[in-house]
Amino acid sequence: MEGFAVVIVHWNQSEKCADTLDCFRSQGVPIRFLVVDNGSSSVHQPRLDQIAAAPDVTLLRAGANLGFGPGANVGLRAWLADSHAPEWAIVAPHDAHPLDGCLATLAAVCASEPLAGLACADVGDGEVGMIDPYFGGLSRPARQSSGWEPADYPHGTLMALRRGCVQEIGLFDERYFSYNEEADLGRRARAAGWKVGLVHGARVQNTHLGTSVAAVDYLQQRNTLLMVREMSGRYHAFIRLCISLHQISDGVRHPERRPLVFDAKARLAGLRDFLLGRFGPPPQQLYRRSGGQNAPK
């Protein structure tokens, strides 16, 4: 088995990162780690140095919090530049834990799909990624329980990328920073003729709660509009913006109907910045607003 290059995107959770690397090592599949540190604080540097001392780890210091997609691109560029690297790379956050047999199942199923370009492990929620022309990246109920199931995009908890596919369609669009970047990548892969799918039986867990509700809501609003415009055009983006304004108004007037992730001011800021063409990192003050609960990464 050729194995994988595994790109781990890390930010300020060095112990969780070390645990994740050990979890990947226990898979029994050849792995070479590319750990991208997104400008973690000095508190985490000694542990990162210990992680980097392992012979199977290359530590790449981004120097700042670039976000998930741009941080992953740092590792993916290093993978593409190495002509001896495996054909497949995996991208995952610092707290993704593949369960027993996950990578072997992922490798075997992808090998059975000659045109597979992007794939993801199964988080166990019974859902598969789909893209809506007005709502961007969503999910639908799975139609099978084993093997390869076609999807519109792979989720970012543990996704696999084939070298030929990435060389053709390019890396993550860095305007997204985080959220919807994997849906955009899946859209581009399918448009180029590559298959995208979820691999049932390759299980992964990620239960950490991280970024503030305000930052998540901002990014989801702004990035959904960006993706809808890129995919469907300005008319669809305008309709989506109108829908967003209605949802914000409804959430303010009827708190009992609000979704788990809801911050009216953050959503309005996301709409504003989309209209102004401001992309990349969210405003820093959003990280300091809790909005109640923390949202899943």
Helices and strands as residue ranges (DSSP letters): E 4-10, H 14-25, E 31-37, G 42-44, H 45-52, E 57-61, H 68-81, E 88-93, E 97-98, H 102-111, E 116-122, E 127-132, E 136-141, E 147-150, E 159-162, H 163-169, H 181-191, E 195-205, E 209-212, H 213-232, H 234-253, G 255-257, H 264-276, G 284-288, E 294-296
